[in-house]
Amino acid sequence: MLRNRERGKFKPPSDVIATEDKFIILVEIAGMDANDFKLSLMNRKLVISGTRILPNIEDSISYHQVEIETGEFRLAYELVKPVDDTKVTANYDNGLLRIELPYLPKKTVKVVMANEEDKDN
């Protein structure tokens, strides 16, 4: 029998999907509110962190099985393409955090040929 539920560090499962125009990151983590997540994006590195705390049950109760992980978590992702940080969206619904990170548009350079007349001036 277990007396207490100790909080620790854990890693919730996640998927990283690359489409033609964006990265989609899915994190499966139930029992939180949307405001419980911290997201930071800097130099192509996305960090998702937070703390999951489940309601306490009376200390006098003994646990027979504990599988739901609680405590702090931190997930870090190195993004292989630059993303537009002004268009990042995050949505938490039904225990699934979905983050969409659109790629920056490709830059094109237009080469203009000088006319022969321009060269003489």
C-alpha positions in Angstrom: 0.0 0.0 0.0 1.1 3.5 -0.7 0.5 6.3 1.8 1.3 9.4 -0.2 1.3 10.5 -3.8 4.7 12.1 -4.3 5.1 14.7 -7.0 8.1 14.4 -9.2 9.1 15.1 -12.8 7.7 13.3 -15.7 7.5 13.5 -19.5 4.0 13.5 -21.1 3.8 11.8 -24.5 3.9 14.1 -27.5 3.9 14.0 -31.3 5.7 16.4 -33.7 4.2 16.7 -37.1 5.7 18.6 -40.1 3.3 19.6 -42.8 3.9 21.7 -45.9 3.4 24.9 -44.1 3.8 24.4 -40.3 4.8 22.2 -37.4 2.1 20.8 -35.3 3.0 19.6 -31.8 0.5 17.5 -29.8 1.0 16.9 -26.1 -1.3 14.4 -24.2 -1.7 15.6 -20.7 -5.1 15.5 -18.9 -6.1 17.2 -15.7 -4.7 20.7 -16.4 -6.2 24.1 -17.4 -5.0 26.0 -20.5 -3.4 28.7 -18.3 -1.2 26.0 -16.5 1.1 25.7 -19.5 4.2 27.9 -20.1 5.4 28.2 -23.7 8.6 29.8 -24.9 10.0 30.1 -28.4 13.5 31.4 -29.0 16.1 30.6 -31.7 14.1 27.7 -33.2 13.7 26.1 -29.7 10.2 25.6 -28.3 9.9 24.8 -24.6 6.6 23.6 -23.0 6.5 23.4 -19.2 4.1 23.3 -16.4 3.1 21.4 -13.2 0.2 18.9 -13.1 -1.3 18.6 -9.6 -4.3 16.3 -9.1 -6.7 16.9 -6.2 -5.4 15.6 -2.9 -7.3 12.7 -1.3 -7.3 12.5 2.4 -3.9 11.5 3.9 -5.7 8.7 5.9 -6.4 6.9 2.7 -3.9 4.3 1.4 -3.4 4.0 -2.3 -3.2 0.5 -3.8 -2.0 1.6 -7.2 -0.6 4.9 -8.5 0.0 5.4 -12.2 -1.1 8.9 -12.9 2.1 11.0 -12.9 2.0 14.4 -11.3 4.6 17.2 -10.8 6.7 19.3 -13.1 7.3 18.6 -16.7 9.5 20.3 -19.4 9.5 19.4 -23.1 12.0 21.0 -25.5 11.9 20.8 -29.3 14.5 21.9 -31.8 12.7 23.2 -34.8 14.5 22.5 -38.1 12.8 25.3 -40.0 12.3 28.9 -38.9 8.8 29.7 -37.8 6.7 32.8 -37.7 6.5 33.5 -33.9 3.7 36.1 -34.5 1.4 33.4 -35.8 1.9 30.6 -33.3 -1.3 29.2 -31.8 -1.9 26.9 -28.8 -5.2 25.2 -27.9 -5.9 22.9 -25.0 -9.0 20.7 -25.2 -10.0 17.4 -23.8 -6.5 16.7 -22.4 -4.7 17.4 -25.6 -2.4 20.5 -26.1 -2.1 21.4 -29.8 0.5 24.0 -30.8 0.7 25.1 -34.4 3.9 26.9 -35.6 3.7 28.2 -39.2 6.9 28.4 -41.1 8.3 31.7 -42.1 7.7 32.4 -45.8 10.7 31.7 -48.1 12.5 34.8 -49.0 13.2 35.4 -52.7 15.7 37.8 -54.2 14.9 39.4 -57.5 17.9 40.1 -59.6 17.5 43.1 -61.9 19.8 43.4 -64.9 21.0 46.9 -65.6 20.4 48.2 -69.1 23.3 49.0 -71.3 22.2 52.7 -71.2 22.4 52.7 -67.4 26.0 51.5 -67.5 27.0 54.6 -69.6 25.5 57.1 -67.1 
